[in-house]
Amino acid sequence: MAAGMGSYELRFDSGRICLDLVATGAYPAERLDGRDRLRAWLTGVGLVPAGTVLTAVDAGWLARFRELRGDVGELVRAEIEGKPAEEALARVNALAGGPPPPLCAVRAASGELVRTLGADPDCGALLAAVARDAVELLTDPVARARLRQCEGDGCSLVYLDTSRGRRRRWCSSEVCGNRERVARHRRRSVAAQP
């Protein structure tokens, strides 16, 4: 699933909130390029319910989410490569200890229960939710074993491989997988020419 806002879409297909944050800085360009993009990401990833007014989002929020993105990305890639990333781990752990956003259920006009926030969202609480997701991912041996780096040419996305047989090669079959199939077809076409 993707949400378009400008030339590069936000992506929500990595399998985890923390990995979706990492994807915002991936090739080919910065996707958290402003406050509106951060608001769209927070809603799209489900950290805040649709329709939540996020007036407090400012340049400081943007900087803090980008910092967390860098730390989570470093930590996840280090885990894939079997290397330590202790400074990034310490920063993620420090954020993960913060209080979560206050959620509550309310009745919609239709009578069904819907999720809402009990108070205006706080940057620290939302960062804590993402950092906790990273801690949960990296401390779950089954999930951690499913971490993959996309094999697409020039793609740096990381995702959870939940495919049957654990043979998924690309972050997205529609994006990188399609690019690879087109490139392979072109190589075969060129090779077949006299």
Stockholm file with secondary structure:
# STOCKHOLM 1.0

chainA/1-194         MAAGMGSYELRFDSGRICLDLVATGAYPAERLDGRDRLRAWLTGVGLVPAGTVLTAVDAGWLARFRELRGDVGELVRAEIEGKPAEEALARVNALAGGPPPPLCAVRAASGELVRTLGADPDCGALLAAVARDAVELLTDPVARARLRQCEGDGCSLVYLDTSRGRRRRWCSSEVCGNRERVARHRRRSVAAQP
#=GR chainA/1-194 SS CEECCSSSCEECCSSSHHHHHHHTTCTTSCSCCSHHHHHHHHHHTTSSCTTCCCTTCCHHHHHHHHHHHHHHHHHHHHHHHTCCCHHHHHHHHHHHTSCCCCEEEEECTTSCEEEEESSCCCHHHHHHHHHHHHHHHHHCHHHHHTEEECCSTTCCCEEECCSGGGCCCSSCIIIIIHHHHHHHHHHHHHHHCC
#=GC SS_cons         CEECCSSSCEECCSSSHHHHHHHTTCTTSCSCCSHHHHHHHHHHTTSSCTTCCCTTCCHHHHHHHHHHHHHHHHHHHHHHHTCCCHHHHHHHHHHHTSCCCCEEEEECTTSCEEEEESSCCCHHHHHHHHHHHHHHHHHCHHHHHTEEECCSTTCCCEEECCSGGGCCCSSCIIIIIHHHHHHHHHHHHHHHCC
//
